[in-house]
Amino acid sequence: MDFSTILDWAFERHLNPLSWYIRPIFLIVFCYFLYKKSWKGSIITFLLMMSSMVWFPAPEVISPQMQEVLEFEKMLLSSPFTAIATLFVLIAFMLSIVIVFWKHSLKIGVIILNLTVIGKVVFAYLFTGDSGAGTLGTAFWGLVLINGIAAIIFYYNKRRKNQIE
């Protein structure tokens, strides 16, 4: 089995919207384990997050917008130069998340997460045109989840700080 066959198999399953909606949940759990300085939890969650794109069956009905966005992503991974550039961006994002949450910098971590989610939507629009709208639902879900949990954490941290003073 060659790389393109594996890539086709994976992307067929990644077209299932569930794989897009589950990823922000894993990202938050990943950040939690980093904040708690748990290498074991961080590594397991990272592996689950990265493999989640193939957990679900290929969908029977495919959104044409999601199809085009994923075809573009697949094209990025098919060329050696763009695959390396894409992996570099992914590694830079993951390293920044690891560093900021490991060092307990919640505000910077939330900013990085927000910029990344918004950046992915902008990137999708720039390179796939109106098909980039296929990423809006999952991006909105991710932003609500990330910022909702962050707001709760910031609220309780502020409240605890006020009780101490």
ZISUL-V17961 format. One record per backbone hydrogen bond with DSSP energy under -0.5 kcal/mol. NH is the residue of the N-H (numbers start at 1). CO is the residue of the C=O. If there is no record, write none. Layout:
nh/co
NH/CO
NH/CO
//
This chain:
nh/co
6/2
7/3
8/4
9/5
10/6
11/7
12/8
13/9
14/10
15/11
16/13
19/16
20/16
20/17
21/17
22/18
23/19
24/20
26/22
27/23
28/24
29/25
30/26
31/27
32/28
33/29
34/30
35/31
36/32
37/34
38/33
39/37
42/38
43/39
44/40
45/41
46/42
47/43
48/44
49/45
50/46
51/47
52/48
54/51
55/52
59/12
67/63
68/64
69/65
70/66
71/67
72/68
73/69
74/70
75/71
76/72
77/73
78/74
78/75
79/75
83/79
84/80
85/81
86/82
87/83
88/84
89/85
90/86
91/87
92/88
93/89
94/90
95/91
96/92
97/93
98/94
99/95
100/96
101/97
102/98
103/99
104/101
105/100
106/104
109/105
110/106
111/107
112/108
113/109
114/110
115/111
116/112
117/113
118/114
119/115
120/116
121/117
122/118
123/119
124/120
125/121
126/122
127/123
128/124
129/125
131/128
132/129
133/130
134/131
135/132
136/133
137/133
139/135
140/136
141/137
142/138
143/139
144/140
145/141
146/142
147/143
148/144
149/145
150/146
151/147
152/148
153/149
154/150
155/151
156/152
157/153
158/154
159/155
160/156
161/157
162/158
163/159
164/160
165/161
//
